[in-house]
Amino acid sequence: MDTESESPVCCGSGCTNCILDQENRKRKIPSNFDGPNVLSTGHYHQFRCTHIEPVTNSTYLMRFQFVASEETTQEVKLLIPPGSHLMLRVERNWRNTPRPVNELFSKWCVETSRADAHQARVHRQVRPTIEKYDKTERDLYFSRPYTPIVVNQTERSFDVLIKFETGGEMSQYLLTSNVGDVQEWKGVYTGFCWTRNLFSHLIGFVQGVGLAPVYSIMKSILQDEEDYTRLCLCSCFSDISGIILRDDLYSMTKFWNFESKIYLSRESCTCDDESRRTCSCLSSRKKYNEQIFNHRLESIDVENLLQKFAPNSFQVLICGTEAFVAFIETCISKLNVSNWYKF
Ligand SMILES: Cc1cc2nc3c(=O)[nH]c(=O)nc-3n(C[C@H](O)[C@H](O)[C@H](O)COP(=O)(O)OP(=O)(O)OC[C@H]3O[C@@H](n4cnc5c(N)ncnc54)[C@H](O)[C@@H]3O)c2cc1C
């Protein structure tokens, strides 16, 4: 992929970069995000990391601000439609320069190396290297997509939630990143575009960091005073400490049209009886009216929720691992739901 040319050319090897670029060119940016945009040229642009904050043990919020050149006027904004993503690229040879792990992430590193050592003992084998990307001579970079959850158009900054993956190449690189570092981002890659009041209900089923696109879409609907869509976000995490944006989700429930349901697959329960799905183990750890369940989201939960709505009055958004998406797809196909979108 020639990333510096005016119009990106496909390298023909089917790498992630090229496929996303081609798909992106077929899609339209919603009209309210049409305008002078720092990201509109199809090039990579420099953004400085201005903030890093832990969200859970493995997920961090990182803020990036556009590095303006002398020619960039104030009218040029950062326009990223909710639910769309950007591409972060890093030089393949980044390890050639010494980059110590940022202290902020050292807790994650210690915990993961313990888990890795345990895995190695269990499997007694070295993990194979994943060779996923184009390796032509010109491909000096590797890249990964990330989904902004908050965009400040005038400050020209965006926030992303980054979940570190053990052994992941970008994760390894980002563990060495600091506030002040400059990274290269490209976009905007749009997929789902919401139309105001298109359905009376919008239901999200998300897992882990898959919360990002659906959260930003729902947040933008809540900020639109003329959008009366009722929103329900069902989020799945492993345990209470792994809930992403818990305070944010709770404060969104103050809106008349937003409901949050959180399902925890591995939160311990001391009741140890048949009625576990309705036990009160979590009561003391929940906020007033906070809907958190210490059981995984099951098909009965999906059915009970969706059967409340009239057919074709709602749309479903899904984002998570392949297994999670497949599970939700199975549930909704049994209910003959036709209006749905997976990220
Ligand atoms: C449209 C889109 C939007 C996304 N948005 C976000 C977002 O907002 N936030 C976010 O955190 N992520 C997001 N992702 C995922 C993100 O792009 C990366 O895939 C993720 O950060 C992992 O990248 P990595 O380079 O660290 O891992 P990779 O190197 O790509 O590895 C992927 C997986 O393989 C495993 N692995 C790596 N090496 C080995 C090995 N040798 N043996 C066995 N297993 C191995 C890793 O543990 C990891 O689980 C998005 C993905 C898509 C497609």
The ligand as an SDF file (V2000), in Angstrom:
LIG
                    3D

 53 58  0  0  0  0  0  0  0  0999 V2000
  -13.3900   -1.9380   13.1680 C   0  0  0  0  0  0  0  0  0  0  0  0
  -12.5740   -2.2630   14.4030 C   0  0  0  0  0  0  0  0  0  0  0  0
  -12.5500   -1.3830   15.4650 C   0  0  0  0  0  0  0  0  0  0  0  0
  -11.7890   -1.6620   16.5970 C   0  0  0  0  0  0  0  0  0  0  0  0
  -11.8140   -0.7990   17.6640 N   0  0  0  0  0  0  0  0  0  0  0  0
  -11.0810   -1.0740   18.7660 C   0  0  0  0  0  0  0  0  0  0  0  0
  -11.0820   -0.1940   19.9020 C   0  0  0  0  0  0  0  0  0  0  0  0
  -11.7310    0.8500   19.9200 O   0  0  0  0  0  0  0  0  0  0  0  0
  -10.3280   -0.5530   20.9850 N   0  0  0  0  0  0  0  0  0  0  0  0
   -9.5730   -1.7210   21.0110 C   0  0  0  0  0  0  0  0  0  0  0  0
   -8.9260   -1.9770   22.0190 O   0  0  0  0  0  0  0  0  0  0  0  0
   -9.5610   -2.5430   19.9610 N   0  0  0  0  0  0  0  0  0  0  0  0
  -10.2720   -2.2580   18.8460 C   0  0  0  0  0  0  0  0  0  0  0  0
  -10.2200   -3.1020   17.7800 N   0  0  0  0  0  0  0  0  0  0  0  0
   -9.2400   -4.2290   17.8190 C   0  0  0  0  0  0  0  0  0  0  0  0
   -7.8400   -3.6600   17.4530 C   0  0  0  0  0  0  0  0  0  0  0  0
   -7.8500   -3.1930   16.1380 O   0  0  0  0  0  0  0  0  0  0  0  0
   -6.7200   -4.7070   17.5480 C   0  0  0  0  0  0  0  0  0  0  0  0
   -7.1220   -5.8750   16.9000 O   0  0  0  0  0  0  0  0  0  0  0  0
   -6.3650   -5.0340   18.9860 C   0  0  0  0  0  0  0  0  0  0  0  0
   -5.9010   -3.8570   19.6400 O   0  0  0  0  0  0  0  0  0  0  0  0
   -5.2490   -6.0910   19.0430 C   0  0  0  0  0  0  0  0  0  0  0  0
   -4.1800   -5.6490   18.2540 O   0  0  0  0  0  0  0  0  0  0  0  0
   -2.7110   -6.1660   18.5520 P   0  0  0  0  0  0  0  0  0  0  0  0
   -1.8460   -5.7110   17.4430 O   0  0  0  0  0  0  0  0  0  0  0  0
   -2.2980   -5.8110   19.9340 O   0  0  0  0  0  0  0  0  0  0  0  0
   -2.8840   -7.7380   18.4980 O   0  0  0  0  0  0  0  0  0  0  0  0
   -2.5390   -8.6900   17.2400 P   0  0  0  0  0  0  0  0  0  0  0  0
   -1.0920   -8.7200   17.0160 O   0  0  0  0  0  0  0  0  0  0  0  0
   -3.3810   -8.3020   16.0940 O   0  0  0  0  0  0  0  0  0  0  0  0
   -3.0260  -10.0360   17.8280 O   0  0  0  0  0  0  0  0  0  0  0  0
   -4.4350  -10.3730   17.8340 C   0  0  0  0  0  0  0  0  0  0  0  0
   -4.6810  -11.4700   18.8270 C   0  0  0  0  0  0  0  0  0  0  0  0
   -3.8250  -12.5480   18.6260 O   0  0  0  0  0  0  0  0  0  0  0  0
   -3.1440  -12.8550   19.8210 C   0  0  0  0  0  0  0  0  0  0  0  0
   -1.7330  -13.1430   19.5060 N   0  0  0  0  0  0  0  0  0  0  0  0
   -0.7920  -12.2910   19.0960 C   0  0  0  0  0  0  0  0  0  0  0  0
    0.3700  -12.9120   18.9230 N   0  0  0  0  0  0  0  0  0  0  0  0
    0.1500  -14.2170   19.2160 C   0  0  0  0  0  0  0  0  0  0  0  0
    0.9280  -15.3770   19.2010 C   0  0  0  0  0  0  0  0  0  0  0  0
    2.2170  -15.3560   18.8780 N   0  0  0  0  0  0  0  0  0  0  0  0
    0.3370  -16.5520   19.5250 N   0  0  0  0  0  0  0  0  0  0  0  0
   -0.9640  -16.6080   19.8800 C   0  0  0  0  0  0  0  0  0  0  0  0
   -1.7470  -15.5430   19.9180 N   0  0  0  0  0  0  0  0  0  0  0  0
   -1.2090  -14.3730   19.5950 C   0  0  0  0  0  0  0  0  0  0  0  0
   -3.1920  -11.6220   20.6870 C   0  0  0  0  0  0  0  0  0  0  0  0
   -3.2350  -11.9540   22.0460 O   0  0  0  0  0  0  0  0  0  0  0  0
   -4.4690  -11.0140   20.2580 C   0  0  0  0  0  0  0  0  0  0  0  0
   -5.5130  -11.5240   21.0360 O   0  0  0  0  0  0  0  0  0  0  0  0
  -11.0010   -2.8480   16.6510 C   0  0  0  0  0  0  0  0  0  0  0  0
  -11.0340   -3.7460   15.5790 C   0  0  0  0  0  0  0  0  0  0  0  0
  -11.8100   -3.4700   14.4770 C   0  0  0  0  0  0  0  0  0  0  0  0
  -11.8240   -4.4650   13.3320 C   0  0  0  0  0  0  0  0  0  0  0  0
  1  2  1  0
  2  3  1  0
  2 52  2  0
  3  4  2  0
  4  5  1  0
  4 50  1  0
  5  6  2  0
  6  7  1  0
  6 13  1  0
  7  8  2  0
  7  9  1  0
  9 10  1  0
 10 11  2  0
 10 12  1  0
 12 13  2  0
 13 14  1  0
 14 15  1  0
 14 50  1  0
 15 16  1  0
 16 17  1  0
 16 18  1  0
 18 19  1  0
 18 20  1  0
 20 21  1  0
 20 22  1  0
 22 23  1  0
 23 24  1  0
 24 25  2  0
 24 26  1  0
 24 27  1  0
 27 28  1  0
 28 29  2  0
 28 30  1  0
 28 31  1  0
 31 32  1  0
 32 33  1  0
 33 34  1  0
 33 48  1  0
 34 35  1  0
 35 36  1  0
 35 46  1  0
 36 37  1  0
 36 45  1  0
 37 38  2  0
 38 39  1  0
 39 40  1  0
 39 45  2  0
 40 41  1  0
 40 42  2  0
 42 43  1  0
 43 44  2  0
 44 45  1  0
 46 47  1  0
 46 48  1  0
 48 49  1  0
 50 51  2  0
 51 52  1  0
 52 53  1  0
M  END
$$$$
